[in-house]
């Protein structure tokens, strides 16, 4: 397989990046400077849900697996970016039904969220995946779903979208950047850090564009 392009779809991590509900949790602290130490080194403080990240089942399920137990298979391989920029408030089952989802597919949802700058203030009205859409994903037996904002749901006291997707074993990627990506089929690589016993992990996500 030859690839014509590598497309980075990761959220840039910095102290000035957009933070979920404006909870600033990123800091970079230089510990060695080239001028005095002849080497550069820094400490980085981030949340397990900073920028592009993967939610482990343990994030919302009492007996859910932690991120070190996450299978990598749903995070590597053919995926489809679907255009949902027409969705104003939320993604519903009806919206997803337009795209003929297949069992085992990895689906990345491109919405108007991607038009936001990576350093904008948090938008509490971001487009999210509602409960009906999460149930549709389970019924269609997809393997992976990703969205282009820092959360997959909002205003759900029972976290129905998270618990439905994670409870069905669907891999969940949040914080993608898709404004520069056309809808279509790519190969996805999105790998979490190997963090023992934790509820999620930041990840670097790329799409590989197929050659002709």
C-alpha positions as CSV (number, residue, x, y, z in Angstrom):
1,X,0.0,0.0,0.0
2,X,1.3,3.4,-1.0
3,X,0.2,6.6,0.7
4,X,0.2,10.0,-1.0
5,X,-0.2,12.1,2.1
6,X,0.0,12.0,5.9
7,X,-2.6,14.3,7.5
8,X,-2.3,15.2,11.1
9,X,-5.7,15.4,12.8
10,X,-4.4,16.0,16.3
11,X,-5.3,19.0,18.6
12,X,-2.1,21.0,19.3
13,X,-1.3,20.8,23.0
14,X,-0.2,24.0,24.7
15,X,-1.0,26.1,27.8
16,X,-3.1,28.3,25.6
17,X,-5.2,25.6,23.9
18,X,-8.9,25.3,24.3
19,X,-9.8,23.5,27.5
20,X,-12.9,21.5,28.2
21,X,-15.3,23.9,30.1
22,X,-12.3,26.3,30.3
23,X,-10.6,24.1,32.9
24,X,-7.0,25.0,32.2
25,X,-4.9,22.0,33.0
26,X,-1.9,22.3,30.7
27,X,1.5,23.7,31.8
28,X,5.0,23.4,30.4
29,X,7.9,24.1,32.8
30,X,11.4,24.2,31.6
31,X,13.8,22.3,33.8
32,X,17.0,22.7,31.8
33,X,18.0,25.5,29.4
34,X,20.5,25.2,26.6
35,X,22.2,28.4,27.7
36,X,23.1,27.0,31.1
37,X,22.8,23.2,30.8
38,X,23.7,22.7,27.2
39,X,20.5,20.7,26.8
40,X,16.8,21.4,26.8
41,X,14.3,19.5,29.0
42,X,10.8,20.3,30.4
43,X,8.1,19.0,32.7
44,X,4.6,18.7,31.1
45,X,1.4,18.7,33.2
46,X,-1.7,17.6,31.3
47,X,-5.0,15.7,32.0
48,X,-5.7,12.3,30.6
49,X,-8.4,14.0,28.5
50,X,-6.3,16.8,27.0
51,X,-6.6,17.6,23.3
52,X,-6.9,14.6,21.1
53,X,-7.5,11.7,23.4
54,X,-9.1,8.3,23.9
55,X,-11.6,7.5,26.6
56,X,-11.2,4.2,28.3
57,X,-14.3,2.4,29.5
58,X,-13.0,3.1,33.0
59,X,-13.8,6.8,32.5
60,X,-17.5,6.2,32.9
61,X,-18.1,2.5,33.7
62,X,-17.6,1.3,37.3
63,X,-15.9,-2.0,36.1
64,X,-14.6,-0.7,32.8
65,X,-11.2,-1.5,31.5
66,X,-8.4,1.1,31.9
67,X,-6.5,2.6,28.9
68,X,-3.6,0.1,29.2
69,X,-6.2,-2.6,28.4
70,X,-7.5,-0.8,25.3
71,X,-7.2,-2.9,22.2
72,X,-5.3,-1.0,19.5
73,X,-7.1,-2.7,16.6
74,X,-10.0,-0.2,16.6
75,X,-7.4,2.6,16.5
76,X,-5.4,1.4,13.5
77,X,-6.8,0.7,10.0
78,X,-9.3,1.8,7.4
79,X,-11.6,4.6,8.6
80,X,-14.2,6.9,7.0
81,X,-14.5,10.6,7.6
82,X,-18.2,11.5,7.3
83,X,-19.4,15.1,6.6
84,X,-21.9,16.1,9.3
85,X,-21.3,19.9,9.0
86,X,-25.1,20.3,8.4
87,X,-25.7,19.4,12.1
88,X,-26.4,22.5,14.0
89,X,-26.8,21.2,17.6
90,X,-26.2,17.5,17.7
91,X,-25.7,14.3,15.7
92,X,-28.7,12.1,15.7
93,X,-29.4,8.5,14.5
94,X,-31.1,10.0,11.5
95,X,-28.0,11.9,10.6
96,X,-25.8,8.8,10.8
97,X,-28.4,6.7,8.9
98,X,-27.6,8.8,5.8
99,X,-24.1,7.3,5.7
100,X,-24.8,3.6,5.6
101,X,-22.6,2.6,8.5
102,X,-21.1,-0.9,8.2
103,X,-20.2,-3.4,11.0
104,X,-16.6,-3.0,12.1
105,X,-16.2,0.5,10.5
106,X,-14.1,3.2,12.1
107,X,-16.1,6.5,11.8
108,X,-14.8,10.0,12.3
109,X,-17.4,12.7,12.5
110,X,-16.5,16.0,10.8
111,X,-18.8,18.8,12.1
112,X,-18.8,22.6,12.3
113,X,-16.8,22.1,15.5
114,X,-13.7,21.9,13.3
115,X,-14.1,25.5,12.3
116,X,-13.2,26.6,15.8
117,X,-9.6,27.6,16.4
118,X,-7.5,25.2,18.6
119,X,-7.1,28.1,21.0
120,X,-10.6,29.5,21.1
121,X,-12.5,29.8,24.4
122,X,-14.5,26.7,25.1
123,X,-17.8,26.6,23.2
124,X,-20.5,25.1,25.5
125,X,-22.8,24.7,22.4
126,X,-20.5,22.4,20.5
127,X,-22.1,19.8,18.2
128,X,-22.3,16.5,20.1
129,X,-23.4,12.9,19.6
130,X,-26.8,12.3,21.1
131,X,-28.1,9.2,22.7
132,X,-30.1,8.1,19.6
133,X,-26.9,8.3,17.5
134,X,-24.9,6.3,20.1
135,X,-27.6,3.6,20.1
136,X,-27.5,3.6,16.2
137,X,-23.7,3.0,16.4
138,X,-24.2,0.0,18.7
139,X,-26.9,-1.4,16.4
140,X,-24.7,-1.0,13.4
141,X,-21.8,-2.6,15.3
142,X,-19.2,0.0,14.4
143,X,-15.8,-0.4,16.1
144,X,-14.7,3.2,16.5
145,X,-16.2,6.7,16.5
146,X,-14.4,10.0,16.8
147,X,-15.6,13.6,17.0
148,X,-13.9,16.9,16.4
149,X,-14.4,18.5,19.9
150,X,-13.1,17.8,23.4
151,X,-16.2,15.9,24.4
152,X,-18.6,13.5,22.7
153,X,-21.7,14.7,24.7
154,X,-23.0,17.7,26.6
155,X,-25.9,18.3,29.0
156,X,-26.4,14.6,29.7
157,X,-26.6,14.1,33.5
158,X,-26.5,10.3,33.1
159,X,-23.8,10.4,30.4
160,X,-25.9,8.2,28.2
161,X,-23.7,8.7,25.0
162,X,-20.5,7.7,26.8
163,X,-21.9,4.8,28.7
164,X,-23.7,3.4,25.6
165,X,-20.7,3.6,23.4
166,X,-18.1,2.4,25.9
167,X,-20.4,-0.2,27.3
168,X,-20.7,-1.7,23.8
169,X,-16.9,-1.8,23.4
170,X,-16.8,1.0,20.8
171,X,-13.5,2.8,20.9
172,X,-14.1,6.5,21.5
173,X,-11.8,9.3,20.2
174,X,-12.4,12.9,21.2
175,X,-10.6,16.1,20.2
176,X,-10.0,15.6,16.5
177,X,-9.2,18.4,14.1
178,X,-10.9,17.8,10.7
179,X,-11.4,21.2,9.0
180,X,-8.7,20.4,6.5
181,X,-9.9,16.8,5.8
182,X,-12.3,15.9,3.0
183,X,-14.9,13.2,3.6
184,X,-13.8,9.8,2.4
185,X,-11.8,6.7,3.2
186,X,-8.4,6.9,4.8
187,X,-6.2,4.7,7.1
188,X,-6.2,5.9,10.7
189,X,-3.4,5.6,13.3
190,X,-4.4,7.0,16.7
191,X,-2.4,5.6,19.6
192,X,-2.8,6.3,23.3
193,X,0.1,6.4,25.7
194,X,0.6,3.2,27.7
195,X,-0.6,4.6,31.0
196,X,-1.2,1.8,33.5
197,X,-4.5,1.9,35.3
198,X,-5.8,5.2,34.0
199,X,-9.2,6.3,32.5
200,X,-7.9,7.7,29.2
201,X,-4.9,9.1,27.4
202,X,-3.9,11.8,25.0
203,X,-3.0,10.5,21.5
204,X,-1.4,11.5,18.3
205,X,-3.9,10.9,15.4
206,X,-3.0,10.8,11.7
207,X,-4.8,9.9,8.5
208,X,-3.0,8.2,5.7
209,X,-4.3,9.1,2.3
210,X,-4.4,6.2,-0.2
211,X,-2.4,6.4,-3.4
212,X,-4.1,5.7,-6.7
